[in-house]
Amino acid sequence: MKLCLTIIMLFPILIFGQKDISTNLAKYMQAQVDVNNFSGTVLVTKNGSVLLKKSYGLADYEWNIKNTVNTKFQLASVTKQFTAAAILLLVEKGKLSLNDHLSDFFPDYPKSDSVTIHMLLAHSSGLALGFKDLALTTISVDSAYSEIKKIPYDFSPGTKSEYSNIGYYLLAKIIEKVSGQTYAAFLKENIFEKVGMNNTGVSNNDSIVSEKAKVYCRTEKGFIQNPYINWGFNIGHDGVYSTVEDLALWDNALYGTTILSAEMKKRMFTPHNSENWGYGFIINPFYNHGHQLIAHDGGFFGTMTSFNRFTDDKLFVTVLSNNESQSYIIAYGLSAISFQKDVELPYKHSQIKIDTLLYDQFTGKYGEIEIIKTDGKLYYNSSEMELLPESKLKFFRADNNDRTIEFIQDKSGSYSSLILTKGGVKEIIKRTIQ
């Protein structure tokens, strides 16, 4: 009790109670705007009723054009669920099998006879993360494929799991080869039009898309223009743009069988490995608040997105940003508020000077977190994440103001646990190693 009173006295922070979820959601988002310069659109629904639907910031910084609920945003890796759904549609139509090999479609790809469609979908193919630098060039589609083929595998196919954008890029190419349509055309005809997602499509470098937000990267000197991205081949793992309302239509469709049968949905929503990867989704990740969650986040050069389906609660939370706002952290806070948890509002952090000898008492392991002292400074897990003091016991991460650490002293005088706050959501973690 004393700890809670101390926090309230030291910092003018709002702690949410059990009442008026919609009001609390709105206050939380306004604080994200005021403190963290959030730009984008947010939608939270429960049982089909809107708890929060609002846009913030600018779609175009040069012309001072505001985002609206109709603004279209790049989805980054939230695209993967549409790629997975398209593959499962082709499986259902008998056009391919989950046990088919990559060599059935691209025999020239290295180790293609050892990689199955299932492995590509479930991130167990061994293919590397991606080709970020290549996507920033004007290289042709065929030349890009030739270059991607040269990227070595991270591990032998099927031996473990590790997130791979290359795997989903290849799935998009398989969709095109099997269907005889472009990736964009197949998604439009077989998913977007059937769901009524009229404001959703796949980006290219030529088309003019009305009400689509420009994208901006954050730097130490402020926001800058997003770099050129070659959408000719940066698809499958990325490429789809949409609105929050269209994504709500998609969420609703996934409860029925308009697009996928019950059998195909079961495959999509089943965790296939220790990392809980389904097909195009992660199932019950650590940020699920103890509720059944099917989710995916995305991020690529200014774009940050989060798509969250708490299926037992019929709660849907999506956050789309065009200025690199940390949508996944914001979605974590919004979902906690929706579950009527106490959530701390974002606030301005101010560093103070304290006796660094105190740091020796904090160092050690707390669950999966390691607190390190190096050269009189305190760090979170690595020397790249410095913790800056705002009180004798509370620190904020220099790289992320929405994450704080507060050390808790027990009756013996030792610091045996800490409070980890992410996006305003608090978690007490006990010390495991001194």
Steps between C-alpha positions, in 0.01 A plus 500: 500500500784739588659431162185602311463819707865586438457464125192724497668765714820509297342507155173660388390187317147376444437143619188357341236324706209283395269766354434648159733301277438718195597816687814337633598375154461852363707653784774243446519575128502875552795454735674293230452796267608766749803310636611267219374684188280210390373534145253251359159346557368274774196274522386300803179297485336249732216275385470723194454820702753777457690596815741734322535599136713806443779639288793714614784692343567565135468296183715756318746714695578730205137599443389467863228251403357313798452125526137385502332167574493451121875551458675204340822375663770259393460185713859368487502145642128502579496416128612144582155387614356581157780308331431203728127518433563506124719189524234319704237595240714337233540193723124485545449521124742211451752718315782414741573314824662609823741211445606623157862603476644829387672302223155426349479868410855632504741208448792741452473632856769358731385211723153534350440125516535520882252785557124444515211747476429426866855600597470827310171582674617402849844666486686169521660503154841622616485788252658822626307797634490711187645730238452847649778672304388344171148637548642854492642460149346531154609147405262301277274222629703227327832643615368525857408132496849413379655702783266360766596148395855578607404578860610200712266302722522559876444133582402171337134501389260358756748474789370804694307823448611854433308791351555541126381765258664312213268207566192718449652669197530152346142418599384807305693376196340156541154663508578672171638185338210276604215746440631663183416839654709767660516490879298825510230371264460170685458668839255752359277242329511225763523691828457877493191515273330208676548657842401848379845645565462771238778716642762225501753405234861421422747783446694558182727782388265644238140517622355808668306383807254751643517580872817297552731633769856595423754331725765667716802366689612625841855621549683683779450820300128442439286342231629438149345377177468125463751347256397358164369142530489271198148352515563295188631215712465617863178300534365199687664598825405865437314703239134514607348833604166538679286699744400417855137447393600258223713307749196477728307345210783249456501421873127436485535281189750279682228400747299354211569294189454765230865470403647195674334177611507394865774248413723761334447745785600234748827456313553875490432551872689196633851563640736278299819545702643614832485863389122469456496585131178412323459590133536877465431549870661445838277317745485611866818708510634623835295822476161320501403607857402139572232503228480305173677720244566466128724784386772644281699823501686674220774753451702625205657847453252726677208260483396338829185286528328266744207262444354321805204259524404395853267235367335375823422859598407617150740789558677649198784753530685644202749787492640635172776762494676691224777656713662203671290526816528177695161357411561163664570663837200729463276204411627323812392796712163534325417133542594517870262793548230305316548219752464762776857471620680791665704677237738791544469789257807597297680796657810710446804338660769715659844363587643584842840441658528229764782315674607237249639280778137402556508327160703212645194396701281487188715287269398141431238290323128559537328233295618557143621851581862564593598827668864584425733766639784619276719808549265645759191460282206263525380296202203282404618166350780654295731799487279644224202555732594749772270556797474864607393586859192711564505415870724294728314183409326571169670509160387546143657349193691756295376340177136458606317732740206262518713244686605560859663297777435558871694301760312372806670468837392210725494485881864391514609809306585310182354582160334165433263600221421775254198653331528489121265744327436466126254739339368577848434134588676389817653160573684398816801278429697326775876491508641162401877559511690755714 
